[in-house]
């Protein structure tokens, strides 16, 4: 089963940059350009991870996260916020049980490392090594 990452941002170039940087992870990328699309994609596909901007059209990322964390079917999906907003927002995000907060411009090396740590390893074909059997 292929892992999925939902990238939510209203800047298409930014989404393409993140997808390019994370391409080695061999994941499928879902994309949403606003909060309403993000909720729809998360509910329909239940991705393995959500990279979520805060400043979005229609419904901001904080509201999207609050809604997802209240619903049993989506509450366990890890969320990483990515925003140009200052770290003042991190106080509110801490209460939402998000996994991390990255300030734009992103440290792409750090983002990739954090994404790797959060993705389920069982679904990664490159990590599937035969377990030693009984002798």
MOVEN-V403782 format. One line per field, one symbol per residue. ss: DSSP state (H for helix, E for strand, C for the rest). phi: phi as a letter, one per 40 degrees, with the letter a starting at -180 (. if undefined). burial: # if it has 9 or more other C-alpha atoms within 8 Angstrom, else .. A space follows every 10 residues. Layout:
ss = ???
phi = ???
burial = ???
This chain:
ss = CCCEEEEECC CHHHHHHHHH HCHHHCCEEE EECEHHHHHH HHHHHCCCEE EEECCCECCC HHHHHHHHHH CCCCCCCEEE EEECCCHHHH HHHHHCCCCE EEECCCCHHH HHHHHHHHCC HHHCHHHCCC CCCCC
phi = .ccbbcbbac bdccdccccc ccdccfbcbb bbbacccccc ccccbfccab bbcccbcgac cccdcdcccc cdcbccccbb cbaccccdcc ccccccgcca bbcccccccc cdcccdcccc ccccccccbc ccccb
burial = ..######## ....#..##. #.....#.## #########. ###..##### ####.##.## #..###.##. ...##.#### ###.#..... ..#..#.#.. ####...... ##..#...#. ...#...... .....
